[in-house]
Amino acid sequence: MKIFSVCGITKSGKTTTIEGIIAELVRRGYRVGSVKEIHNEGFQIDPNPASNTRRHRAAGASLVCARGLFETDFLYPEKLDMDKILSHYEGEYDFVVLEGVNDIPVPTIVTAHGLEDLREKWSDMVFAVSGRIAHVKDSLKGTPYSGTPAISALEDIQKLVDLVELNVYERLPNFSPKCCTACGCTCATLGSAILRGEKKRGDCVADRGVQLKIGGKTIKLVPFVQDILRGTVLGVVRELEGYKAGEEIEITF
C-alpha cells in the first residue's frame, strides 16, 4: 500500500488537488482510500449528547459502530495515531491519500498561494507543488524550490498523477529511531533519500526475513524481534526430519 499526503494552508487548493488525483488514480485502475485531518477542535461526527451512539460511548463502549442504509461509521472516543488509522486500509487499497496530515513522514505534495506558503509547509518529503501557485508559469523559477515540479491539478492532472506513480513508494513501517535504524537511516530519512534517488525502497531491512500476518494483515517487525522469532523457529525445526538449510519455512495457525 502506497501512502502520500497533500498539505497546504486553507484555500490553497488541497481538496481540489486531491479530488483530481483520486479520480485519475481510479481511472487508471487503482483502489484508492483517503484520510482527512480536521483541525477544528470542536469537530465531532455525532455532537448530539442525546443520540443513541453518544449514549453508547458515554456508557463506556470503547468502539461504537453506526450502520445506516448507505454508510457505516466507526466511532472511537479518542484521536487515533495515523499508523493505527492506516492499518484499517492495509491490504485493501493501492493508494491512500492524506489531506492535511503532517505527523507521518510520507511523500508530499504541497499546495500554496505563493512562496510564503511553501516556506511554511516545506519538508524533505515534498516531491511536487500544486494548488494556486502552480497556475502561474515559472512560479518557482529562481527560488529554492525551482527543482520541484509545479503542476496544476486543474490543467494537467495526468502529469501530476504520473509523478505520484513515479515517486510514491510502498509504506515504510514508521518505526521509532529507538527501535530501528538497521538500514542506517530512520524511516523519515530513508523516505527522503528514496525521493532523492539516493536509496531504494528495498533498503528497508524490516521487509526482509521474517514476515508475520495476523488475520491476513501484515504486522511490521523490527529486526530485533525478527531475529528472536527466527532463532526460536530454527531452534525447533532444524531438529525435524525434512529440514533443509536455506529453504523457506512457513508456519500457520
ABEGO torsion letter per residue (X at the ends): XBBBBBBEBBGAGAAAAAAAAAAAAAAAGBBBBBBBBBABAABBABABAABAAAAAAAAGBABBBBBBAABBBBBBABBBBAAAAAAAABGABABBBBBGBAABBBBBBBBBABAAAAAAABBAABABBBEAAAABBGAABGBAAAABBBBBAAABAAAAAAAAAAABBBBBAGBBAAABAAAGBBAAAAAAAAAAGABBAAABAAABEBBBBBGGBBBBBBAAAAAAAAAAAAAAAAABBGBBBGBBBBBBX
